[in-house]
C-alpha cells in the first residue's frame, strides 16, 4: 500500500472545501468526509488508478462530488497530492504548483 502525502497547498484546498460542505449542513460535511476517505483508500491501494493529465500528474475524481485530486507518483510507494480541485474551477490554476 502506498503512502499518501499532501502538499501544504493541497491541504488548504481540502480544508476549505470541507469547511464549505460542513457549513451547508453537518450531513453534507459527513458525506464529504466519507467520499474523501474512500478516494484516499483507493489511491493508497492502487496509486495508478487516476488518469494521466498534465506532465506526470494523475487525476482521481471523487464519487458523487464535483472534486478531484491531482497527484504524482513520487516513488513506487509514495503518492504526493498537489491539489484538490472543484471541477468548475479554472482547470489549469494548479499547474504552477508543480514548478516550485
KEBATI-204578 format. One record per atom (N, C-alpha, C, CB): residue number from 1; residue in one letter; atom name; x, y, z. Coordinates in steps of 0.1 Angstrom, whole numbers, plus 2048, in hexadecimal, padded with zeros to 3 digits. Glycine has a CB too. Layout:
KEBATI-204578
nr/rest/atom/x/y/z
NUM/A/CA/X/Y/Z $
...
***
This chain:
KEBATI-204578
nr/rest/atom/x/y/z
1/X/N/808/7F4/800 $
1/X/CA/800/800/800 $
1/X/C/809/80C/800 $
1/X/CB/7F6/800/80C $
2/X/N/805/816/7F8 $
2/X/CA/80D/822/7F6 $
2/X/C/80A/82C/802 $
2/X/CB/80B/829/7E9 $
3/X/N/814/834/805 $
3/X/CA/813/83F/80E $
3/X/C/80D/84B/807 $
3/X/CB/820/842/816 $
4/X/N/803/852/80C $
4/X/CA/7FD/85D/806 $
4/X/C/801/86A/80E $
4/X/CB/7EE/85C/804 $
5/X/N/807/874/807 $
5/X/CA/80C/880/80D $
5/X/C/806/88C/806 $
5/X/CB/81C/880/80D $
6/X/N/802/896/80E $
6/X/CA/7FC/8A2/809 $
6/X/C/807/8AD/809 $
6/X/CB/7F0/8A6/810 $
7/X/N/807/8B5/7FF $
7/X/CA/80F/8C2/7FF $
7/X/C/806/8CB/808 $
7/X/CB/811/8C8/7F1 $
8/X/N/80D/8D6/80C $
8/X/CA/806/8E0/815 $
8/X/C/7FA/8E6/80D $
8/X/CB/80F/8EB/819 $
9/X/N/7FC/8E9/800 $
9/X/CA/7F1/8EF/7F8 $
9/X/C/7E6/8E5/7F7 $
9/X/CB/7F7/8F2/7EA $
10/X/N/7E8/8D8/7F5 $
10/X/CA/7DE/8CE/7F4 $
10/X/C/7D6/8CD/801 $
10/X/CB/7E3/8C1/7EF $
11/X/N/7DD/8CE/80C $
11/X/CA/7D7/8CD/819 $
11/X/C/7CD/8D9/81B $
11/X/CB/7E1/8CD/824 $
12/X/N/7D1/8E5/816 $
12/X/CA/7C9/8F1/817 $
12/X/C/7BD/8EF/80E $
12/X/CB/7D1/8FD/813 $
13/X/N/7BF/8EA/802 $
13/X/CA/7B3/8E8/7F9 $
13/X/C/7A9/8DF/800 $
13/X/CB/7B8/8E1/7EC $
14/X/N/7AE/8D4/805 $
14/X/CA/7A5/8CA/80B $
14/X/C/79E/8D0/817 $
14/X/CB/7AD/8BD/80F $
15/X/N/7A5/8D7/820 $
15/X/CA/79F/8DC/82C $
15/X/C/794/8E6/828 $
15/X/CB/7AA/8E3/834 $
16/X/N/797/8EF/81E $
16/X/CA/78D/8F9/81A $
16/X/C/780/8F3/815 $
16/X/CB/793/903/810 $
17/X/N/782/8E8/80D $
17/X/CA/776/8E1/807 $
17/X/C/76E/8DA/812 $
17/X/CB/77B/8D7/7FD $
18/X/N/775/8D4/81C $
18/X/CA/76F/8CD/827 $
18/X/C/767/8D7/82F $
18/X/CB/779/8C6/830 $
19/X/N/76D/8E3/832 $
19/X/CA/766/8ED/83A $
19/X/C/759/8F2/832 $
19/X/CB/76F/8F9/83D $
20/X/N/75A/8F4/825 $
20/X/CA/74F/8F8/81D $
20/X/C/743/8EE/81F $
20/X/CB/753/8F9/80E $
21/X/N/746/8E1/81D $
21/X/CA/73C/8D7/81D $
21/X/C/736/8D6/82C $
21/X/CB/742/8C9/819 $
22/X/N/73E/8D7/836 $
22/X/CA/73A/8D6/843 $
22/X/C/731/8E2/847 $
22/X/CB/745/8D5/84D $
23/X/N/734/8ED/841 $
23/X/CA/72C/8F9/844 $
23/X/C/71E/8F8/83D $
23/X/CB/733/906/83E $
24/X/N/71C/8F1/832 $
24/X/CA/710/8EF/82C $
24/X/C/706/8E8/835 $
24/X/CB/711/8E8/81E $
25/X/N/70B/8DC/839 $
25/X/CA/704/8D3/843 $
25/X/C/70D/8C9/848 $
25/X/CB/6F8/8CC/83C $
26/X/N/70C/8C6/854 $
26/X/CA/715/8BC/85A $
26/X/C/715/8AE/852 $
26/X/CB/711/8B9/868 $
27/X/N/709/8AA/84D $
27/X/CA/709/89E/845 $
27/X/C/711/89F/839 $
27/X/CB/6FA/89B/842 $
28/X/N/711/8AA/832 $
28/X/CA/719/8AC/826 $
28/X/C/728/8AB/82A $
28/X/CB/717/8BA/820 $
29/X/N/72C/8B0/835 $
29/X/CA/73A/8AF/83A $
29/X/C/73E/8A1/83C $
29/X/CB/73C/8B7/846 $
30/X/N/735/899/842 $
30/X/CA/737/88A/844 $
30/X/C/738/883/837 $
30/X/CB/72C/884/84C $
31/X/N/730/886/82D $
31/X/CA/730/87F/820 $
31/X/C/73D/883/819 $
31/X/CB/724/883/818 $
32/X/N/741/88F/81A $
32/X/CA/74D/894/814 $
32/X/C/759/88D/81A $
32/X/CB/74F/8A3/816 $
33/X/N/75A/88C/827 $
33/X/CA/765/885/82E $
33/X/C/765/876/82A $
33/X/CB/763/886/83D $
34/X/N/75A/870/829 $
34/X/CA/75A/862/825 $
34/X/C/75F/860/816 $
34/X/CB/74B/85C/826 $
35/X/N/75B/869/80D $
35/X/CA/760/868/800 $
35/X/C/76F/86A/7FF $
35/X/CB/759/873/7F7 $
36/X/N/774/873/807 $
36/X/CA/783/876/808 $
36/X/C/78A/869/80D $
36/X/CB/786/882/811 $
37/X/N/785/863/818 $
37/X/CA/78B/857/81D $
37/X/C/78B/84C/813 $
37/X/CB/783/853/82A $
38/X/N/780/84A/80C $
38/X/CA/77F/83F/802 $
38/X/C/789/842/7F6 $
38/X/CB/771/83E/7FC $
39/X/N/78A/84E/7F2 $
39/X/CA/793/851/7E7 $
39/X/C/7A2/84F/7EB $
39/X/CB/791/860/7E2 $
40/X/N/7A5/853/7F7 $
40/X/CA/7B3/852/7FC $
40/X/C/7B6/843/7FE $
40/X/CB/7B5/85A/809 $
41/X/N/7AD/83B/803 $
41/X/CA/7AF/82D/804 $
41/X/C/7B2/826/7F7 $
41/X/CB/7A3/826/80B $
42/X/N/7AA/82A/7ED $
42/X/CA/7AC/825/7DF $
42/X/C/7BA/829/7DA $
42/X/CB/7A1/82A/7D5 $
43/X/N/7BD/835/7DC $
43/X/CA/7CA/83B/7D7 $
43/X/C/7D6/833/7DE $
43/X/CB/7CB/84A/7DA $
44/X/N/7D5/831/7EB $
44/X/CA/7DF/82A/7F2 $
44/X/C/7E1/81C/7ED $
44/X/CB/7DD/82A/801 $
45/X/N/7D6/816/7EA $
45/X/CA/7D6/808/7E6 $
45/X/C/7DA/806/7D7 $
45/X/CB/7C8/801/7E8 $
46/X/N/7D6/80F/7CF $
46/X/CA/7D9/80F/7C1 $
46/X/C/7DD/81C/7BC $
46/X/CB/7CC/80A/7B9 $
47/X/N/7E9/820/7BE $
47/X/CA/7EE/82E/7BA $
47/X/C/7EC/832/7AB $
47/X/CB/7FC/82F/7BE $
48/X/N/7EC/828/7A3 $
48/X/CA/7EA/82B/794 $
48/X/C/7DC/82C/790 $
48/X/CB/7F2/821/78C $
49/X/N/7D2/82C/799 $
49/X/CA/7C4/82C/796 $
49/X/C/7C0/839/78F $
49/X/CB/7BC/82B/7A3 $
50/X/N/7C5/844/792 $
50/X/CA/7C1/851/78B $
50/X/C/7C7/851/77D $
50/X/CB/7C6/85D/793 $
51/X/N/7C0/859/774 $
51/X/CA/7C4/85A/766 $
51/X/C/7CF/865/765 $
51/X/CB/7B8/85D/75D $
52/X/N/7D8/863/75C $
52/X/CA/7E3/86C/759 $
52/X/C/7DE/879/754 $
52/X/CB/7ED/866/750 $
53/X/N/7E5/884/758 $
53/X/CA/7E1/891/754 $
53/X/C/7EE/899/752 $
53/X/CB/7D8/898/75E $
54/X/N/7EE/8A6/755 $
54/X/CA/7F9/8AF/754 $
54/X/C/806/8A9/759 $
54/X/CB/7F6/8BC/75A $
55/X/N/811/8AA/751 $
55/X/CA/81E/8A5/755 $
55/X/C/81D/896/75A $
55/X/CB/825/8AE/75F $
56/X/N/822/894/766 $
56/X/CA/822/886/76B $
56/X/C/816/884/776 $
56/X/CB/82F/883/772 $
57/X/N/80D/88E/775 $
57/X/CA/802/88D/77F $
57/X/C/7F7/884/77B $
57/X/CB/7FC/89B/781 $
58/X/N/7F0/880/785 $
58/X/CA/7E4/878/783 $
58/X/C/7D8/87F/78B $
58/X/CB/7E6/869/788 $
59/X/N/7CC/87C/786 $
59/X/CA/7C0/881/78D $
59/X/C/7B7/876/792 $
59/X/CB/7B8/88B/783 $
60/X/N/7B2/877/79E $
60/X/CA/7A9/86E/7A3 $
60/X/C/79D/875/7A8 $
60/X/CB/7AF/865/7AF $
61/X/N/791/872/7A1 $
61/X/CA/785/879/7A4 $
61/X/C/77E/872/7B0 $
61/X/CB/77C/879/798 $
62/X/N/777/87A/7B8 $
62/X/CA/770/875/7C3 $
62/X/C/762/870/7BE $
62/X/CB/76E/880/7CE $
63/X/N/75D/866/7C4 $
63/X/CA/750/861/7C1 $
63/X/C/745/86A/7C6 $
63/X/CB/74D/853/7C7 $
64/X/N/73C/86E/7BD $
64/X/CA/730/876/7C0 $
64/X/C/733/884/7C4 $
64/X/CB/729/86F/7CA $
65/X/N/740/889/7C3 $
65/X/CA/743/897/7C7 $
65/X/C/74B/89D/7BB $
65/X/CB/74A/897/7D4 $
66/X/N/74A/8AA/7B9 $
66/X/CA/751/8B0/7AE $
66/X/C/75F/8B4/7B1 $
66/X/CB/749/8BC/7A9 $
67/X/N/767/8AB/7B7 $
67/X/CA/775/8AE/7BA $
67/X/C/77E/8A3/7B5 $
67/X/CB/776/8B0/7C9 $
68/X/N/78B/8A6/7B4 $
68/X/CA/794/89C/7B1 $
68/X/C/7A2/89F/7B8 $
68/X/CB/796/89B/7A2 $
69/X/N/7AA/895/7BA $
69/X/CA/7B7/897/7BF $
69/X/C/7C1/897/7B3 $
69/X/CB/7BB/88B/7C9 $
70/X/N/7CB/89F/7B4 $
70/X/CA/7D5/8A0/7AA $
70/X/C/7E2/89B/7B1 $
70/X/CB/7D8/8AE/7A4 $
71/X/N/7E8/890/7AC $
71/X/CA/7F3/88A/7B3 $
71/X/C/7FE/885/7AA $
71/X/CB/7EE/87F/7BC $
72/X/N/809/882/7B0 $
72/X/CA/814/87C/7A8 $
72/X/C/819/870/7B0 $
72/X/CB/820/886/7A6 $
73/X/N/81F/867/7A9 $
73/X/CA/825/85B/7AF $
73/X/C/834/85E/7B1 $
73/X/CB/823/84E/7A7 $
74/X/N/838/862/7BD $
74/X/CA/846/866/7C0 $
74/X/C/84F/85A/7C0 $
74/X/CB/847/86D/7CD $
75/X/N/84B/84F/7C6 $
75/X/CA/852/842/7C6 $
75/X/C/847/837/7C4 $
75/X/CB/85A/840/7D3 $
76/X/N/84C/82B/7C4 $
76/X/CA/842/820/7C2 $
76/X/C/839/81F/7CE $
76/X/CB/849/813/7C0 $
77/X/N/83D/825/7D9 $
77/X/CA/834/824/7E5 $
77/X/C/830/831/7EB $
77/X/CB/83A/81B/7EF $
78/X/N/832/83C/7E4 $
78/X/CA/82E/849/7E9 $
78/X/C/827/851/7DF $
78/X/CB/83B/851/7ED $
79/X/N/81B/856/7E3 $
79/X/CA/812/85E/7DB $
79/X/C/812/86C/7E1 $
79/X/CB/804/859/7DA $
80/X/N/815/877/7D9 $
80/X/CA/814/884/7DE $
80/X/C/808/88B/7D7 $
80/X/CB/821/88C/7DB $
81/X/N/7FF/890/7E0 $
81/X/CA/7F4/898/7DB $
81/X/C/7F7/8A6/7DA $
81/X/CB/7E7/895/7E4 $
82/X/N/7F6/8AC/7CE $
82/X/CA/7FA/8BA/7CC $
82/X/C/7EE/8C4/7CD $
82/X/CB/801/8BC/7BF $
83/X/N/7E2/8BF/7CA $
83/X/CA/7D6/8C7/7CA $
83/X/C/7C9/8BF/7CC $
83/X/CB/7D5/8CF/7BD $
84/X/N/7BF/8C6/7D2 $
84/X/CA/7B2/8C0/7D3 $
84/X/C/7A9/8CB/7CC $
84/X/CB/7AE/8BD/7E2 $
85/X/N/7A3/8C7/7C1 $
85/X/CA/79D/8D1/7B8 $
85/X/C/78E/8CE/7B5 $
85/X/CB/7A5/8D1/7AB $
86/X/N/787/8D9/7B5 $
86/X/CA/779/8D9/7B1 $
86/X/C/778/8D8/7A2 $
86/X/CB/770/8E5/7B6 $
87/X/N/770/8D0/79C $
87/X/CA/76F/8CE/78D $
87/X/C/76C/8DB/786 $
87/X/CB/764/8C4/78A $
88/X/N/766/8E4/78C $
88/X/CA/762/8F1/785 $
88/X/C/76C/8FC/786 $
88/X/CB/755/8F6/789 $
89/X/N/777/8F9/78E $
89/X/CA/781/903/78F $
89/X/C/78A/903/783 $
89/X/CB/78A/900/79C $
90/X/N/791/90E/781 $
90/X/CA/79A/90F/776 $
90/X/C/7A3/902/776 $
90/X/CB/7A3/91C/777 $
91/X/N/7A2/8FB/76B $
91/X/CA/7A9/8EE/76B $
91/X/C/7B8/8EE/76C $
91/X/CB/7A5/8E7/75E $
92/X/N/7BF/8F9/769 $
92/X/CA/7CD/8F9/76A $
92/X/C/7D3/901/776 $
92/X/CB/7D3/8FF/75D $
93/X/N/7CA/905/77F $
93/X/CA/7CF/90E/78A $
93/X/C/7DA/907/793 $
93/X/CB/7C4/913/793 $
94/X/N/7DA/8FA/793 $
94/X/CA/7E3/8F3/79B $
94/X/C/7F0/8EF/794 $
94/X/CB/7DD/8E6/7A0 $
95/X/N/7F1/8F2/787 $
95/X/CA/7FE/8EF/780 $
95/X/C/80A/8F5/786 $
95/X/CB/7FC/8F3/772 $
96/X/N/80A/902/78B $
96/X/CA/816/907/791 $
96/X/C/81B/900/79D $
96/X/CB/814/916/794 $
97/X/N/812/8F9/7A4 $
97/X/CA/816/8F2/7B0 $
97/X/C/821/8E7/7AD $
97/X/CB/80A/8EC/7B7 $
98/X/N/821/8E3/7A0 $
98/X/CA/82A/8D8/79D $
98/X/C/839/8DD/79A $
98/X/CB/825/8D1/791 $
99/X/N/83A/8EA/79A $
99/X/CA/847/8F0/797 $
99/X/C/84B/8FA/7A2 $
99/X/CB/847/8F7/789 $
100/X/N/84F/8F4/7AE $
100/X/CA/852/8FD/7B9 $
100/X/C/85D/907/7B7 $
100/X/CB/854/8F5/7C5 $
***
